């Protein structure tokens, strides 16, 4: 039986998680590639083929997980970069002369008598 597991991890760990999952998939694929037919053990062969099919379905799901994790990670990195670029290009305060009536940012001034 297959179950989908979700848990929280630090974003910097995502590449490591993807590589670990890929490594597990690689090992399973190598193991499944050793399948051989033996006429004298046909029932054993049928059992092994069915187990291989089940295992390949799991590998397929895990590879999909790797794709989804990598897409999410790339999107997160792009969002972080975009946020950093916006914060660098947006001035924190405006002079009264620079503010337009349509500007939604708050302009503060100190008035002293």
C-alpha positions in Angstrom: 0.0 0.0 0.0 1.3 3.4 -0.9 0.8 6.5 1.2 1.6 10.2 0.5 3.6 11.7 3.3 3.9 15.5 3.9 6.2 17.1 6.4 7.9 20.5 7.0 11.5 21.0 6.2 13.8 24.0 5.9 13.8 25.3 2.3 17.6 24.9 2.0 17.2 21.1 2.5 14.9 20.6 -0.5 17.8 19.9 -3.0 19.2 17.3 -0.6 15.8 15.7 -0.2 15.3 15.5 -4.0 18.7 14.0 -4.4 18.1 11.4 -1.7 14.8 10.4 -3.3 16.4 10.2 -6.7 19.1 8.0 -5.3 16.5 5.6 -3.9 14.7 5.5 -7.2 18.0 4.8 -9.0 18.8 1.9 -6.7 15.3 0.4 -7.2 15.6 0.6 -10.9 19.0 -1.1 -10.9 17.5 -3.9 -8.7 14.5 -4.3 -11.1 16.9 -4.5 -14.1 18.3 -7.8 -12.8 15.0 -9.7 -13.6 15.6 -12.9 -15.6 13.4 -15.6 -17.0 14.0 -19.2 -15.9 11.8 -21.8 -17.6 12.1 -24.1 -14.6 10.8 -21.4 -12.2 8.1 -19.8 -14.2 5.8 -19.1 -11.2 8.7 -17.4 -9.4 9.3 -15.3 -12.5 5.6 -14.2 -12.7 5.7 -13.2 -9.0 8.9 -11.2 -9.5 7.5 -9.5 -12.6 4.4 -8.5 -10.7 6.5 -7.2 -7.8 8.6 -5.3 -10.3 5.5 -3.7 -11.8 4.4 -2.6 -8.4 7.9 -1.3 -7.6 8.0 0.6 -10.9 4.7 2.3 -10.1 6.1 3.4 -6.8 9.3 4.7 -8.5 7.1 6.6 -11.0 5.2 8.3 -8.2 8.4 9.1 -6.4 9.9 10.6 -9.6 6.7 12.7 -9.9 7.3 13.8 -6.3 10.9 14.9 -7.3 9.5 16.9 -10.2 6.9 18.6 -7.9 9.5 19.3 -5.2 11.9 20.8 -7.8 9.2 23.0 -9.4 8.1 24.3 -6.0 11.7 24.9 -5.0 12.5 26.8 -8.2 9.3 28.9 -7.8 10.2 29.7 -4.2 13.7 30.8 -5.2 12.3 33.0 -8.0 9.8 34.6 -5.5 12.6 35.3 -3.0 14.7 36.8 -5.7 11.8 38.9 -7.0 11.0 40.1 -3.5 14.7 41.0 -2.9 14.9 42.9 -6.1 11.6 44.8 -5.3 12.9 45.8 -1.9 16.1 47.1 -3.4 14.4 49.1 -6.1 11.6 50.6 -3.9 12.6 53.7 -1.9 11.5 53.5 1.7 10.4 57.2 2.0 9.5 59.9 -0.5 9.9 63.6 -0.3 6.7 65.6 -0.5 7.7 66.9 -3.9 8.1 63.3 -5.3 4.7 62.1 -4.0 1.9 62.2 -6.5 -1.8 62.4 -5.4 -2.3 58.9 -6.7 0.6 57.5 -4.7 -0.7 55.1 -2.1 2.5 55.1 0.0 2.4 57.2 3.1 4.6 60.3 3.2 5.5 61.6 6.6 6.8 65.0 7.4 8.1 66.7 10.6 6.5 70.0 11.2 8.0 72.1 13.9 7.0 75.7 14.8 
